[in-house]
């Protein structure tokens, strides 16, 4: 166990393929033993963070992933802009 694991008290390691991606919320979730879900934002993963937390209890999991395999964040500049006259 690494020093980082001891600092965060990691419950488990989870492959990102086992998590559920919500495109609308731009986040990944995974069932927590407490009945809630571990959550981590796509932006956090893209920034290199790998700890998903459960908002209802103290458990955390390490997400195993490759940054290059993450969904691309929507490009705000490419989105059409509604203009009314």
Secondary structure as a PSIPRED ss2 file (coil, helix, strand):
# PSIPRED VFORMAT (PSIPRED V4.0)

   1 X C   1.000  0.000  0.000
   2 X C   1.000  0.000  0.000
   3 X H   0.000  1.000  0.000
   4 X H   0.000  1.000  0.000
   5 X H   0.000  1.000  0.000
   6 X H   0.000  1.000  0.000
   7 X H   0.000  1.000  0.000
   8 X H   0.000  1.000  0.000
   9 X C   1.000  0.000  0.000
  10 X C   1.000  0.000  0.000
  11 X C   1.000  0.000  0.000
  12 X E   0.000  0.000  1.000
  13 X E   0.000  0.000  1.000
  14 X E   0.000  0.000  1.000
  15 X E   0.000  0.000  1.000
  16 X H   0.000  1.000  0.000
  17 X H   0.000  1.000  0.000
  18 X H   0.000  1.000  0.000
  19 X C   1.000  0.000  0.000
  20 X E   0.000  0.000  1.000
  21 X E   0.000  0.000  1.000
  22 X E   0.000  0.000  1.000
  23 X C   1.000  0.000  0.000
  24 X C   1.000  0.000  0.000
  25 X C   1.000  0.000  0.000
  26 X C   1.000  0.000  0.000
  27 X E   0.000  0.000  1.000
  28 X E   0.000  0.000  1.000
  29 X E   0.000  0.000  1.000
  30 X E   0.000  0.000  1.000
  31 X E   0.000  0.000  1.000
  32 X C   1.000  0.000  0.000
  33 X C   1.000  0.000  0.000
  34 X C   1.000  0.000  0.000
  35 X C   1.000  0.000  0.000
  36 X C   1.000  0.000  0.000
  37 X E   0.000  0.000  1.000
  38 X E   0.000  0.000  1.000
  39 X E   0.000  0.000  1.000
  40 X E   0.000  0.000  1.000
  41 X E   0.000  0.000  1.000
  42 X H   0.000  1.000  0.000
  43 X H   0.000  1.000  0.000
  44 X H   0.000  1.000  0.000
  45 X H   0.000  1.000  0.000
  46 X H   0.000  1.000  0.000
  47 X C   1.000  0.000  0.000
  48 X C   1.000  0.000  0.000
  49 X C   1.000  0.000  0.000
  50 X C   1.000  0.000  0.000
  51 X E   0.000  0.000  1.000
  52 X E   0.000  0.000  1.000
  53 X E   0.000  0.000  1.000
  54 X E   0.000  0.000  1.000
  55 X C   1.000  0.000  0.000
  56 X C   1.000  0.000  0.000
  57 X C   1.000  0.000  0.000
  58 X C   1.000  0.000  0.000
  59 X C   1.000  0.000  0.000
  60 X E   0.000  0.000  1.000
  61 X E   0.000  0.000  1.000
  62 X E   0.000  0.000  1.000
  63 X E   0.000  0.000  1.000
  64 X E   0.000  0.000  1.000
  65 X C   1.000  0.000  0.000
  66 X C   1.000  0.000  0.000
  67 X H   0.000  1.000  0.000
  68 X H   0.000  1.000  0.000
  69 X H   0.000  1.000  0.000
  70 X C   1.000  0.000  0.000
  71 X C   1.000  0.000  0.000
  72 X C   1.000  0.000  0.000
  73 X C   1.000  0.000  0.000
  74 X C   1.000  0.000  0.000
  75 X C   1.000  0.000  0.000
  76 X H   0.000  1.000  0.000
  77 X H   0.000  1.000  0.000
  78 X H   0.000  1.000  0.000
  79 X C   1.000  0.000  0.000
  80 X C   1.000  0.000  0.000
  81 X C   1.000  0.000  0.000
  82 X C   1.000  0.000  0.000
  83 X C   1.000  0.000  0.000
  84 X C   1.000  0.000  0.000
  85 X C   1.000  0.000  0.000
